Amino acid sequence: MPHIVIMGEQAMDDDSNQVGQMLAALLRWPQATFVSKIEFLDKETRARCTRETDSGLEVVAIELPAIITTDLRLNEPRYVSLPGLMKARRRPIEILTCDQLRVAVRPLTTVLSIASPPKRAAGTRVDSVEELIARLRQEAKVL
């Protein structure tokens, strides 16, 4: 079992920042979010996390195992050097099949049916707001 799960803070689709918190809730583990610095304490049974909030830096201590979502200032990115990039381009890429990896791939979902939505009736134009309100009251009966 891991002692710590470190995750990013942002989702790729809507930047909702939910996955770390949801994982912590499902595992019932403590969490620290937006962490920019981690120090391990008490023979690595706890962690002191410096986190960034709207009002400044906050320091929290959590018991391990825990979930930590990171801030962009936690690590300095390492960039590939140009000679390393050129060497990597010449290396062959080994393609492995699922059988070679001893992985059984099976669908987890079943398609029961596929159907097109029903055709919608054509819309109508109105010449004024008064006419719209009258139609909504008399025809649609929503007002």
DSSP file (Angstrom, degrees, kcal/mol; ACC not computed):
  #  RESIDUE AA STRUCTURE BP1 BP2  ACC     N-H-->O    O-->H-N    N-H-->O    O-->H-N    TCO  KAPPA ALPHA  PHI   PSI    X-CA   Y-CA   Z-CA
    1    1 A M              0   0    0      0, 0.0     2,-0.0     0, 0.0     0, 0.0   0.000 360.0 360.0 360.0 136.4    0.0    0.0    0.0
    2    2 A P        -     0   0    0      0, 0.0     3,-0.1     0, 0.0     0, 0.0  -0.356 360.0-149.5 -72.1 154.9    1.4    3.4   -0.8
    3    3 A H  S    S+     0   0    0      1,-0.3    63,-1.2    62,-0.1     2,-0.3   0.672  81.7  17.0 -92.7 -22.1    2.1    6.0    1.9
    4    4 A I  E     -a   66   0A   0     61,-0.2     2,-0.5    60,-0.1    -1,-0.3  -0.991  57.6-157.9-152.9 140.0    1.4    9.0   -0.2
    5    5 A V  E     -a   67   0A   0     61,-2.1    63,-3.0    -2,-0.3     2,-0.5  -0.985  15.5-162.2-119.3 119.6   -0.4    9.7   -3.5
    6    6 A I  E     +a   68   0A   0     -2,-0.5     2,-0.3    61,-0.2    63,-0.2  -0.900  16.4 172.2-106.5 126.6    0.7   12.9   -5.2
    7    7 A M  E     -a   69   0A   0     61,-3.0    63,-2.7    -2,-0.5     2,-0.1  -0.871  33.8-105.6-129.5 159.1   -1.6   14.4   -7.8
    8    8 A G        -     0   0    0     -2,-0.3    12,-0.2    61,-0.2    63,-0.1  -0.307  25.7-132.1 -73.0 169.5   -1.8   17.5   -9.9
    9    9 A E  S    S+     0   0    0     61,-0.4     2,-0.4    60,-0.1    -1,-0.1   0.635  77.2  73.1-100.1 -15.2   -4.5   20.0   -9.0
   10   10 A Q        -     0   0    0      7,-0.1     2,-0.2     6,-0.1    -2,-0.1  -0.813  65.5-141.6-111.9 141.5   -6.1   20.7  -12.4
   11   11 A A     >  -     0   0    0     -2,-0.4     4,-0.6     1,-0.1    -2,-0.0  -0.636  19.1-130.9 -88.1 153.9   -8.3   18.6  -14.6
   12   12 A M  T  4 S+     0   0    0     -2,-0.2    -1,-0.1     2,-0.1    -2,-0.0   0.763  99.3  42.7 -76.9 -23.8   -7.8   18.7  -18.3
   13   13 A D  T  4 S-     0   0    0      1,-0.0    -1,-0.1    -3,-0.0    -3,-0.0   0.941 134.7  -4.6 -92.4 -51.3  -11.4   19.4  -19.2
   14   14 A D  T  4 S-     0   0    0      0, 0.0    -2,-0.1     0, 0.0    -1,-0.0   0.312  81.0-120.0-132.6  10.8  -12.9   21.9  -16.8
   15   15 A D     <  +     0   0    0     -4,-0.6    -3,-0.1     1,-0.1    -5,-0.0   0.870  59.9 149.1  56.3  40.2  -10.2   22.8  -14.2
   16   16 A S        -     0   0    0      1,-0.0    -1,-0.1     0, 0.0    -6,-0.1   0.674  44.8-144.3 -85.7 -17.2  -12.5   21.5  -11.5
   17   17 A N        +     0   0    0      1,-0.1     4,-0.1    -8,-0.0    -7,-0.1   0.949  58.3 123.3  56.6  55.5   -9.9   20.2   -9.0
   18   18 A Q     >  +     0   0    0      2,-0.1     4,-2.7     3,-0.1     5,-0.2   0.666  43.8  77.2-117.0 -25.1  -12.0   17.3   -7.8
   19   19 A V  H  > S+     0   0    0      1,-0.2     4,-2.7     2,-0.2     5,-0.2   0.901  96.2  47.1 -64.7 -44.8  -10.1   14.1   -8.4
   20   20 A G  H  > S+     0   0    0    -12,-0.2     4,-2.3     1,-0.2    -1,-0.2   0.924 115.6  45.6 -61.1 -44.8   -7.7   14.4   -5.4
   21   21 A Q  H  > S+     0   0    0      2,-0.2     4,-2.1     1,-0.2    -2,-0.2   0.894 113.5  49.5 -66.7 -39.6  -10.5   15.3   -3.0
   22   22 A M  H  X S+     0   0    0     -4,-2.7     4,-2.7     2,-0.2    -2,-0.2   0.918 110.8  49.7 -66.3 -42.0  -12.7   12.5   -4.3
   23   23 A L  H  X S+     0   0    0     -4,-2.7     4,-2.5    -5,-0.2     5,-0.2   0.917 110.4  50.5 -62.2 -42.5   -9.9    9.9   -4.0
   24   24 A A  H  X>S+     0   0    0     -4,-2.3     5,-2.0    -5,-0.2     4,-1.2   0.901 111.8  48.2 -61.2 -40.6   -9.2   11.0   -0.4
   25   25 A A  H  <5S+     0   0    0     -4,-2.1    -2,-0.2     3,-0.2    -1,-0.2   0.919 112.4  47.9 -66.6 -43.1  -12.9   10.7    0.4
   26   26 A L  H  <5S+     0   0    0     -4,-2.7    -2,-0.2     1,-0.2    -1,-0.2   0.888 119.6  38.4 -66.1 -38.5  -13.1    7.2   -1.2
   27   27 A L  H  <5S-     0   0    0     -4,-2.5    -1,-0.2    -5,-0.2    -2,-0.2   0.616 104.6-130.0 -84.0 -12.8  -10.0    6.0    0.6
   28   28 A R  T  <5 +     0   0    0     -4,-1.2    -3,-0.2     1,-0.2    -4,-0.1   0.903  59.5 143.2  59.1  43.5  -10.9    7.8    3.8
   29   29 A W      < -     0   0    0     -5,-2.0    -1,-0.2    -6,-0.2    37,-0.2  -0.776  56.1-103.1-107.0 153.5   -7.4    9.3    3.8
   30   30 A P        -     0   0    0      0, 0.0    37,-2.4     0, 0.0     2,-0.3  -0.329  41.1-156.2 -68.0 161.8   -6.4   12.8    4.9
   31   31 A Q  E     -b   67   0A   0     35,-0.2     2,-0.4    37,-0.0    37,-0.2  -0.975  20.2-164.2-141.3 154.0   -5.6   15.3    2.2
   32   32 A A  E     -b   68   0A   0     35,-2.0    37,-2.4    -2,-0.3     3,-0.3  -0.990  20.0-159.1-135.2 131.2   -3.6   18.5    1.6
   33   33 A T  E     +     0   0A   0     -2,-0.4    37,-0.1    35,-0.2    38,-0.1  -0.767  64.7  17.1-114.1 156.5   -4.4   20.5   -1.5
   34   34 A F  E    S-     0   0A   0     -2,-0.3    18,-2.3    36,-0.2     2,-0.3   0.855  80.3-179.7  56.7  41.0   -2.4   23.1   -3.5
   35   35 A V  E     +bC  70  51A   0     34,-2.7    36,-3.0    -3,-0.3    16,-0.3  -0.556  23.5 172.5 -80.3 131.5    0.8   22.0   -1.8
   36   36 A S  E    S+     0   0A   0     14,-3.2     2,-0.3     1,-0.3    15,-0.2   0.477  71.0  28.3-112.5  -8.4    4.0   23.8   -2.8
   37   37 A K  E     - C   0  50A   0     13,-1.2    13,-2.6     2,-0.0     2,-0.4  -0.966  62.2-165.9-154.4 136.5    6.4   22.2   -0.2
   38   38 A I  E     - C   0  49A   0     -2,-0.3     2,-0.4    11,-0.2    11,-0.2  -0.988   5.5-180.0-126.5 132.3    6.4   18.9    1.5
   39   39 A E  E     - C   0  48A   0      9,-2.1     9,-3.6    -2,-0.4     2,-0.4  -1.000  22.2-137.5-127.4 131.9    8.5   17.9    4.6
   40   40 A F  E     - C   0  47A   0     -2,-0.4     2,-0.3     7,-0.2     7,-0.2  -0.736  25.8-171.8 -91.9 137.9    8.3   14.4    6.1
   41   41 A L  E  >> + C   0  46A   0      5,-2.8     4,-1.7    -2,-0.4     5,-1.6  -0.780  51.7  23.0-124.4 164.2    8.2   14.1    9.9
   42   42 A D  T >45S-     0   0    0     -2,-0.3     3,-0.6     1,-0.3    -1,-0.2   0.890 134.7 -43.0  48.3  58.9    8.3   11.5   12.6
   43   43 A K  T 345S-     0   0    0      1,-0.2    -1,-0.3    -3,-0.2    -2,-0.1   0.869 111.5 -58.2  55.5  40.4   10.1    8.8   10.6
   44   44 A E  T 345S+     0   0    0     -3,-0.3    -1,-0.2     2,-0.2    -2,-0.2   0.824 111.1 116.8  61.5  36.7    7.9    9.5    7.6
   45   45 A T  T <<5S+     0   0    0     -4,-1.7    19,-2.7    -3,-0.6     2,-0.3   0.533  78.9  30.4-102.7 -12.1    4.6    8.8    9.3
   46   46 A R  E   < -CD  41  63A   0     -5,-1.6    -5,-2.8    17,-0.3     2,-0.4  -0.933  69.6-146.6-138.4 162.1    3.4   12.5    8.9
   47   47 A A  E     -CD  40  62A   0     15,-2.6    15,-2.7    -2,-0.3     2,-0.6  -0.998   7.1-146.6-133.7 136.6    4.0   15.2    6.4
   48   48 A R  E     -CD  39  61A   0     -9,-3.6    -9,-2.1    -2,-0.4     2,-0.5  -0.912  25.8-166.5 -99.3 119.3    4.1   19.0    6.9
   49   49 A C  E     -CD  38  60A   0     11,-3.5    11,-2.7    -2,-0.6     2,-0.6  -0.916  16.3-153.1-114.7 127.2    2.7   20.6    3.8
   50   50 A T  E     -CD  37  59A   0    -13,-2.6   -14,-3.2    -2,-0.5   -13,-1.2  -0.880  26.0-173.8 -94.0 121.9    2.9   24.2    2.9
   51   51 A R  E     -CD  35  58A   0      7,-3.4     7,-2.6    -2,-0.6     2,-0.5  -0.886  22.5-125.1-122.6 150.3   -0.1   25.1    0.8
   52   52 A E  E     + D   0  57A   0    -18,-2.3     2,-0.2    -2,-0.3     5,-0.2  -0.809  32.2 173.4 -96.7 127.6   -1.0   28.2   -1.1
   53   53 A T  E >   - D   0  56A   0      3,-2.9     3,-1.3    -2,-0.5   -19,-0.0  -0.702  49.1 -96.6-120.8 175.5   -4.4   29.8   -0.4
   54   54 A D  T 3  S+     0   0    0      1,-0.3     3,-0.1    -2,-0.2    -2,-0.0   0.794 125.4  47.3 -63.5 -27.6   -6.0   33.0   -1.5
   55   55 A S  T 3  S-     0   0    0      1,-0.3     2,-0.3     0, 0.0    -1,-0.3   0.322 124.6 -87.0 -99.0   8.9   -4.8   34.7    1.7
   56   56 A G  E <  S-D   53   0A   0     -3,-1.3    -3,-2.9     2,-0.0     2,-0.3  -0.869  73.0 -14.5 127.2-158.7   -1.2   33.4    1.5
   57   57 A L  E     -D   52   0A   0     -2,-0.3     2,-0.4    -5,-0.2    -5,-0.2  -0.625  52.4-171.2 -86.9 141.9    0.8   30.4    2.7
   58   58 A E  E     -D   51   0A   0     -7,-2.6    -7,-3.4    -2,-0.3     2,-0.5  -0.994  11.4-148.0-131.0 137.5   -0.7   27.9    5.2
   59   59 A V  E     +D   50   0A   0     -2,-0.4     2,-0.3    -9,-0.2    -9,-0.2  -0.932  21.0 174.8-110.1 126.0    1.2   25.1    6.8
   60   60 A V  E     -D   49   0A   0    -11,-2.7   -11,-3.5    -2,-0.5     2,-0.5  -0.950  21.0-144.9-127.6 149.4   -0.7   21.9    7.7
   61   61 A A  E     -D   48   0A   0     -2,-0.3     2,-0.3   -13,-0.2   -13,-0.2  -0.955  21.4-175.6-113.4 133.0    0.5   18.6    9.1
   62   62 A I  E     -D   47   0A   0    -15,-2.7   -15,-2.6    -2,-0.5     2,-0.2  -0.936  25.1-116.9-128.8 150.9   -1.2   15.4    8.0
   63   63 A E  E     -D   46   0A   0     -2,-0.3   -17,-0.3   -17,-0.2   -18,-0.0  -0.577  48.0 -89.6 -79.9 146.5   -0.9   11.7    8.9
   64   64 A L  S    S+     0   0    0    -19,-2.7     2,-0.2    -2,-0.2   -60,-0.1  -0.799 101.9  60.5 -98.5 146.4    0.3    9.3    6.2
   65   65 A P  S    S+     0   0    0      0, 0.0     2,-0.3     0, 0.0   -61,-0.2   0.444  84.9 145.9 -73.7 151.6   -1.0    7.6    4.2
   66   66 A A  E     -a    4   0A   0    -63,-1.2   -61,-2.1   -37,-0.2     2,-0.5  -0.965  49.6-116.7-153.3 164.4   -2.5   10.7    2.5
   67   67 A I  E     -ab   5  31A   0    -37,-2.4   -35,-2.0    -2,-0.3     2,-0.4  -0.925  29.1-171.9-106.2 132.0   -3.5   12.4   -0.8
   68   68 A I  E     -ab   6  32A   0    -63,-3.0   -61,-3.0    -2,-0.5     2,-0.4  -0.991   9.8-160.6-127.1 126.0   -1.6   15.5   -1.8
   69   69 A T  E     -a    7   0A   0    -37,-2.4   -34,-2.7    -2,-0.4   -61,-0.2  -0.892  25.8-133.6-102.3 139.9   -2.5   17.7   -4.7
   70   70 A T  E     - b   0  35A   0    -63,-2.7   -61,-0.4    -2,-0.4     2,-0.3  -0.496   6.6-138.7 -99.9 158.2    0.4   19.9   -5.9
   71   71 A D    >   -     0   0    0    -36,-3.0     3,-1.8    -2,-0.2     4,-0.3  -0.703  37.6-106.5-100.4 160.6    0.9   23.5   -6.8
   72   72 A L  T 3  S+     0   0    0     -2,-0.3     3,-0.4     1,-0.3   -36,-0.1   0.694 115.8  64.0 -65.5 -16.4    3.0   24.3   -9.8
   73   73 A R  T 3  S+     0   0    0      1,-0.2    -1,-0.3     3,-0.1   -37,-0.1   0.403  75.9  90.7 -88.0   4.1    5.8   25.6   -7.5
   74   74 A L  S <  S+     0   0    0     -3,-1.8     2,-0.3   -39,-0.2    -1,-0.2   0.913  96.4  15.1 -66.5 -42.0    6.4   22.2   -5.9
   75   75 A N  S    S-     0   0    0     -3,-0.4    -1,-0.1    -4,-0.3   -38,-0.0  -0.933  71.7-121.4-133.1 154.3    9.1   21.1   -8.4
   76   76 A E        -     0   0    0     -2,-0.3    -3,-0.1    -3,-0.1     2,-0.0  -0.842  40.6-118.8 -89.2 126.7   11.3   22.6  -11.1
   77   77 A P        -     0   0    0      0, 0.0     2,-0.5     0, 0.0    -1,-0.0  -0.362  20.0-134.1 -66.5 145.9   10.6   21.0  -14.4
   78   78 A R        -     0   0    0     -2,-0.0     2,-0.4     0, 0.0     0, 0.0  -0.886  18.6-153.8-100.7 129.0   13.5   19.2  -16.1
   79   79 A Y        -     0   0    0     -2,-0.5     2,-0.2     1,-0.0     0, 0.0  -0.810  19.3-113.7-104.6 143.4   13.9   19.9  -19.7
   80   80 A V        -     0   0    0     -2,-0.4     2,-0.1     1,-0.1    -1,-0.0  -0.541  32.1-123.4 -74.5 135.2   15.6   17.6  -22.2
   81   81 A S     >  -     0   0    0     -2,-0.2     4,-2.4     1,-0.1     5,-0.2  -0.381  22.4-112.3 -73.7 159.0   18.9   18.8  -23.6
   82   82 A L  H  > S+     0   0    0      1,-0.2     4,-2.3     2,-0.2     5,-0.2   0.912 117.9  49.6 -61.7 -44.2   19.2   19.1  -27.4
   83   83 A P  H  > S+     0   0    0      0, 0.0     4,-2.2     0, 0.0    -1,-0.2   0.909 112.0  49.6 -60.8 -38.9   21.8   16.2  -27.6
   84   84 A G  H  > S+     0   0    0      1,-0.2     4,-2.2     2,-0.2    -2,-0.2   0.884 110.0  51.0 -64.9 -38.1   19.5   14.0  -25.5
   85   85 A L  H  X S+     0   0    0     -4,-2.4     4,-1.6     2,-0.2    -1,-0.2   0.904 109.9  49.2 -64.8 -42.0   16.6   14.9  -27.7
   86   86 A M  H  X S+     0   0    0     -4,-2.3     4,-1.0     2,-0.2    -2,-0.2   0.888 111.2  49.9 -66.3 -39.5   18.6   14.0  -30.9
   87   87 A K  H >X S+     0   0    0     -4,-2.2     4,-0.8     1,-0.2     3,-0.6   0.913 109.3  52.1 -63.3 -42.1   19.7   10.6  -29.3
   88   88 A A  H 3< S+     0   0    0     -4,-2.2     3,-0.5     1,-0.2    -1,-0.2   0.834 103.0  58.6 -65.1 -32.4   16.1    9.8  -28.4
   89   89 A R  H 3< S+     0   0    0     -4,-1.6    -1,-0.2     1,-0.2    -2,-0.2   0.808 106.3  48.9 -67.5 -28.5   14.9   10.5  -31.9
   90   90 A R  H << S+     0   0    0     -4,-1.0    -1,-0.2    -3,-0.6    -2,-0.2   0.643  89.5  98.9 -86.2 -14.5   17.3    7.8  -33.3
   91   91 A R  S  < S-     0   0    0     -4,-0.8     2,-0.1    -3,-0.5    -3,-0.0  -0.505  79.3-116.2 -74.5 138.9   16.2    5.1  -30.7
   92   92 A P        -     0   0    0      0, 0.0     2,-0.7     0, 0.0    -1,-0.1  -0.452  21.1-128.3 -72.9 148.0   13.7    2.6  -32.0
   93   93 A I        -     0   0    0     -2,-0.1     2,-0.5     2,-0.0     0, 0.0  -0.872  19.0-141.5 -98.0 118.8   10.3    2.5  -30.4
   94   94 A E        -     0   0    0     -2,-0.7     2,-0.6     1,-0.0     0, 0.0  -0.693  11.8-155.7 -83.3 124.3    9.4   -1.0  -29.2
   95   95 A I        -     0   0    0     -2,-0.5     2,-0.3     0, 0.0    -2,-0.0  -0.895  11.3-167.3-103.8 121.8    5.7   -1.8  -29.8
   96   96 A L        -     0   0    0     -2,-0.6     2,-0.2     3,-0.0    -2,-0.0  -0.835  12.3-135.4-110.0 145.7    4.3   -4.5  -27.6
   97   97 A T     >  -     0   0    0     -2,-0.3     4,-1.4     1,-0.1     5,-0.1  -0.493  28.7-109.1 -90.0 166.8    1.0   -6.3  -27.9
   98   98 A C  T  4>S+     0   0    0      1,-0.2     5,-2.7     2,-0.2     4,-0.4   0.862 120.4  55.9 -63.2 -35.5   -1.4   -7.0  -25.0
   99   99 A D  T >45S+     0   0    0      1,-0.2     3,-1.1     3,-0.2    -1,-0.2   0.906 104.7  52.0 -64.2 -40.8   -0.4  -10.7  -25.2
  100  100 A Q  T 345S+     0   0    0      1,-0.3    -1,-0.2     2,-0.1    -2,-0.2   0.839 112.5  45.7 -63.9 -31.6    3.2   -9.8  -24.8
  101  101 A L  T 3<5S-     0   0    0     -4,-1.4    -1,-0.3     2,-0.1    -2,-0.2   0.458 112.0-123.8 -87.9  -1.4    2.4   -7.8  -21.7
  102  102 A R  T < 5 +     0   0    0     -3,-1.1     2,-0.5    -4,-0.4    -3,-0.2   0.904  62.1 144.9  57.4  45.2    0.1  -10.6  -20.5
  103  103 A V      < -     0   0    0     -5,-2.7     2,-0.6    -6,-0.1    -1,-0.2  -0.959  43.6-145.6-115.7 127.2   -2.9   -8.2  -20.3
  104  104 A A        -     0   0    0     -2,-0.5     2,-0.6    -3,-0.1    -5,-0.0  -0.831  14.0-158.1 -92.7 119.9   -6.4   -9.4  -21.1
  105  105 A V        +     0   0    0     -2,-0.6    -2,-0.0     2,-0.0    -7,-0.0  -0.871  22.6 159.4-101.5 122.1   -8.4   -6.6  -22.8
  106  106 A R        -     0   0    0     -2,-0.6     2,-0.1     0, 0.0    -2,-0.0  -0.995  43.8-101.6-140.5 146.0  -12.1   -7.0  -22.5
  107  107 A P        -     0   0    0      0, 0.0     3,-0.0     0, 0.0    -2,-0.0  -0.406  20.9-162.1 -67.8 142.0  -14.9   -4.4  -22.9
  108  108 A L  S    S+     0   0    0     -2,-0.1     2,-0.3     2,-0.0     0, 0.0   0.466  72.4  55.8-100.9  -4.7  -16.4   -3.2  -19.6
  109  109 A T        -     0   0    0      2,-0.0     2,-0.4     0, 0.0     0, 0.0  -0.906  66.4-149.3-127.0 156.8  -19.5   -1.8  -21.3
  110  110 A T        -     0   0    0     -2,-0.3     2,-0.7    -3,-0.0    -2,-0.0  -0.994  15.3-135.9-125.8 128.6  -22.2   -3.3  -23.5
  111  111 A V        -     0   0    0     -2,-0.4     3,-0.1     1,-0.2    -2,-0.0  -0.749  21.3-178.9 -83.4 117.4  -24.1   -1.3  -26.1
  112  112 A L        -     0   0    0     -2,-0.7     2,-0.3     1,-0.3    -1,-0.2   0.875  62.1 -23.2 -85.3 -40.9  -27.8   -2.3  -25.7
  113  113 A S        -     0   0    0      2,-0.0     2,-0.4     0, 0.0    -1,-0.3  -0.981  47.6-145.1-165.2 159.1  -29.1   -0.1  -28.5
  114  114 A I        +     0   0    0     -2,-0.3     2,-0.3    -3,-0.1    -3,-0.0  -1.000  26.5 168.2-130.8 129.6  -28.5    2.9  -30.6
  115  115 A A        -     0   0    0     -2,-0.4    -2,-0.0     3,-0.0     0, 0.0  -0.997  32.7-120.2-143.3 145.1  -31.3    5.2  -31.8
  116  116 A S        -     0   0    0     -2,-0.3     3,-0.1     1,-0.1    -2,-0.0  -0.537  41.6-102.1 -77.4 149.4  -31.6    8.6  -33.3
  117  117 A P        -     0   0    0      0, 0.0    -1,-0.1     0, 0.0     3,-0.1  -0.350  47.9 -90.1 -68.1 155.9  -33.6   11.2  -31.4
  118  118 A P        -     0   0    0      0, 0.0     2,-0.1     0, 0.0    -3,-0.0  -0.302  49.4 -94.8 -65.7 151.9  -37.2   11.9  -32.6
  119  119 A K        -     0   0    0     -3,-0.1     2,-0.3     1,-0.1    -3,-0.0  -0.408  40.1-132.3 -65.6 139.6  -37.6   14.6  -35.2
  120  120 A R        -     0   0    0     -2,-0.1     2,-0.1    -3,-0.1     3,-0.1  -0.693  20.5-108.1 -94.2 148.5  -38.5   17.9  -33.8
  121  121 A A        -     0   0    0     -2,-0.3    -1,-0.1     1,-0.1     2,-0.0  -0.420  44.0 -96.3 -70.4 150.0  -41.4   20.1  -35.1
  122  122 A A        -     0   0    0      1,-0.1    -1,-0.1    -2,-0.1     2,-0.1  -0.349  40.9-117.7 -66.5 147.2  -40.4   23.2  -37.0
  123  123 A G        -     0   0    0     -3,-0.1     2,-0.3    -2,-0.0    -1,-0.1  -0.326  22.2-135.3 -79.3 166.5  -40.3   26.4  -35.0
  124  124 A T        -     0   0    0     -2,-0.1     2,-0.3     0, 0.0    -1,-0.0  -0.919   9.9-129.7-123.5 152.3  -42.5   29.4  -35.7
  125  125 A R        -     0   0    0     -2,-0.3     2,-0.3     2,-0.0     0, 0.0  -0.769  16.6-157.7 -99.8 145.6  -41.6   33.1  -35.9
  126  126 A V        -     0   0    0     -2,-0.3     3,-0.1     1,-0.1     4,-0.0  -0.889  13.9-144.2-118.8 154.3  -43.5   35.8  -34.0
  127  127 A D  S    S+     0   0    0     -2,-0.3     2,-0.3     1,-0.1    -1,-0.1   0.620  77.3  13.5 -93.5 -14.4  -43.6   39.4  -34.9
  128  128 A S  S  > S-     0   0    0      1,-0.1     4,-1.8     0, 0.0    -1,-0.1  -0.973  72.2-109.0-155.4 167.1  -43.8   40.9  -31.4
  129  129 A V  H  > S+     0   0    0     -2,-0.3     4,-2.6     1,-0.2     5,-0.2   0.871 117.7  57.0 -66.7 -37.3  -43.3   40.1  -27.7
  130  130 A E  H  > S+     0   0    0      1,-0.2     4,-2.4     2,-0.2    -1,-0.2   0.913 106.5  48.6 -61.3 -42.4  -47.1   40.4  -27.2
  131  131 A E  H  > S+     0   0    0      2,-0.2     4,-2.5     1,-0.2    -1,-0.2   0.895 110.6  52.1 -64.7 -39.6  -47.7   37.7  -29.8
  132  132 A L  H  X S+     0   0    0     -4,-1.8     4,-2.5     2,-0.2    -2,-0.2   0.936 110.8  46.8 -60.6 -47.6  -45.0   35.5  -28.2
  133  133 A I  H  X S+     0   0    0     -4,-2.6     4,-2.0     1,-0.2    -2,-0.2   0.907 111.4  51.6 -62.9 -41.8  -46.7   35.9  -24.8
  134  134 A A  H  X S+     0   0    0     -4,-2.4     4,-2.9    -5,-0.2     5,-0.3   0.923 111.7  46.5 -62.0 -43.5  -50.1   35.2  -26.2
  135  135 A R  H  X>S+     0   0    0     -4,-2.5     4,-1.9     1,-0.2     5,-1.9   0.890 110.3  52.8 -66.7 -38.4  -48.9   32.0  -27.9
  136  136 A L  I  <>S+     0   0    0     -4,-2.5     6,-2.2     3,-0.2     7,-0.8   0.869 115.5  41.9 -64.3 -34.8  -47.1   30.8  -24.7
  137  137 A R  I  <5S+     0   0    0     -4,-2.0    -2,-0.2     4,-0.2    -1,-0.2   0.935 126.2  29.7 -75.6 -47.0  -50.4   31.3  -22.8
  138  138 A Q  I  <5S+     0   0    0     -4,-2.9    -3,-0.2    -5,-0.2    -2,-0.2   0.924 131.7  24.9 -85.0 -46.7  -52.8   29.8  -25.3
  139  139 A E  I  <5S+     0   0    0     -4,-1.9    -3,-0.2    -5,-0.3    -4,-0.1   0.943 133.6  28.1 -87.9 -52.0  -50.9   27.2  -27.3
  140  140 A A  I   <S-     0   0    0     -5,-1.9    -3,-0.2     1,-0.0    -4,-0.2   0.747  86.3-149.2 -83.4 -23.4  -48.1   26.0  -25.0
  141  141 A K      < +     0   0    0     -5,-0.6    -4,-0.2    -6,-0.5    -5,-0.1   0.887  57.4 125.3  54.9  43.6  -50.0   26.8  -21.8
  142  142 A V              0   0    0     -6,-2.2    -5,-0.2     1,-0.1    -1,-0.1   0.540 360.0 360.0-105.6 -10.5  -46.8   27.6  -19.9
  143  143 A L              0   0    0     -7,-0.8    -6,-0.2   -10,-0.1    -1,-0.1   0.373 360.0 360.0-115.3 360.0  -47.7   31.1  -18.7
